[in-house]
Each structure stands twice: as structure tokens, then as C-alpha cells.
Amino acid sequence: MTASIIDGKAIAAELRARVASEVARVKRDHNLLPGLAVILVGNDPASEVYVRSKHRQTQDAGMASFEHRLPADVSQDDLLALIGNLNRDPAVHGILVQLPLPKSIQTETIINAIDPAKDVDGLHPNNAGRLAGGFAALSPCTPLGCIILTRSVHASLEGMNAIVIGRSNLVGRPLLQMLLNENATVTIAHSRSRDLPKLTAQADLVYAAVGKPQMVRGDWIKPGATVIDIGINRLRAAEGGKPRLVGDVAFQEAVKVAGAITPVPGGVGQMTVACLLVNTLRAACAIAGLANPAV
């Protein structure tokens, strides 16, 4: 048995095209130009790559893109002042502060300062609480992408057994809530879970977000299960070779057992920025008092 490969690149491209179509519609019909502001503190190379990608894809979708690059030694008060200005700026409908932040800045304080209506990362306690309560909310982009990828395989997740391996605020915890809202039966596992292979083998849906390369082995997977690999890990290359990216799942083992699986790269990572565009469009429409867009 060989699993079907879930093509995150193609699904993300289709989603971006739908967002661009809706952006054109709200501009034409309502004179509304959605705007996304991204704040980058310092010069972390990986963060700079992400910010460039977000800027390019925001513009490609027809939205306004605002970049704010601050030095690593910026004071917390200055960063809070910038967020306050963006909260009040009517041209900005989404605010994203690129994480991680320097140790001199309290991440929780910064997240709490963002207007929940513009919190396109879905991390503000107001949005996290609404999501946990089953109410409409801006959801974190990576878990939203995971749900969309899963729906590309299963029209409904109702009644399915799911396991989320990893309990971070950015992925694991919100993904748990989103799966519950899909009427799945969910187990959330972590580094202290006992007999993780046995727990995983009971799941129809496996979401690996533990941050350990190739930790989830092929013999953990229930035959025919759908596997969504959220991990991105850079493995050192053998002498003379190039480093390579791998997920949290041992892909070559799991692909022989699973029914469907996301590759790394080319899976979940492609969806995160596309879902950021979705959230920005939804935030713009909500702030303007318009109906939720068809994306």
C-alpha cells in the first residue's frame, strides 16, 4: 500500500486564487482594500524569508502590504507604540508580529496589545477563548491550513478519531479546538504522554507537531490513516552533501501504511501564508461590517 500524497502546494495555490478573487470583489463592490501589516524585529534569517514571502503573496492577492522592520534592540515600549498606531490605522485590517521576538521583549504582552479584530495570527486571548468556546474567531494559520488539507481527503471529519502530537499555543492547542468544532474525537499528546505509539495507532487522523525530526514512525500509523506532518526540521547533511528538510514523521515508512500523507516540504508549510491571507480578508470584511467572504 502506498499513501496518496496531499499536495499542499496545489491546494495553497487554489486557496490564494480564491482569496484574490474575493479581494477583487470587495474592492469593486465595497471600495474595500484589505491591508496586512507585518512587524519584524531583528534580522533572524528564517524570519526574514517568511516576511518576504508574506509580503509577496499579500501583494499578489491584491491586498495592501505594510512592512515594519525594527532593530533587535528596539524597546518594548516602542514596539507597543507601533502596534497601537496600527490598531488605529483604518488601512490596516491585519497585524502580524513575526515570532520569535528577542528575549528582552515579553511575547505575551505584545500579543495582548494587538486589537483582537486585527489579530490574524489568532493568538490573542480573546480569539483563543472564542475558538475554545466554539464561537467564530480568527484562528491560527497553521492549524487552519491543517483542517483544509484534511478536508481535501475527507469531506467530513465527524466522528473520526484524531490525535494531535504537540500542545503548543501556536499549533497543538488551537488545532485540538478546531478538530472538536469539526465533531472529531480528539486526543492531544505530548512529551509526557505514555505509550505514544499505541495512542497514535488508534487514530484515523494523525497531526504531528512535536518538533522532533522523524519521531513518528511508520509502525505507529493505523493502516489507511490520514497523516498531516506539521514539523519542519533541518537535518545535517553527510560530508559534502546539502542539509535537507524533514518532518516529524518518518515519511518513507509512513507512506507505506497511511492512506494519505503530507510531504515535507510541500505540505502544511505551503498553507500557512495562504491562510494568513484568508484571515486578513475575513478581518477586513468583519471590520467593515460585510458578510464573511466565500473562502
Secondary structure, DSSP 8 states (H G I E B T S, - for coil): ---EE--HHHHHHHHHHHHHHHHHHHHHHH----EEEEEEES--HHHHHHHHHHHHHHHHTT-EEEEEEE-TT--HHHHHHHHHHHHH-TT--EEEE-SS--TTS-HHHHHHHS-GGGBTT--SHHHHHHHHTT------HHHHHHHHHHHTT-S--TT-EEEEE---TTTHHHHHHHHHHTT-EEEEE-TT-SSHHHHHHT-SEEEE-SSSTT-B-GGGS-TT-EEEE---EEE---TTS--EEE-SB-HHHHTTT-SEE--SSSSHHHHHHHHHHHHHHHHHHHHTT------
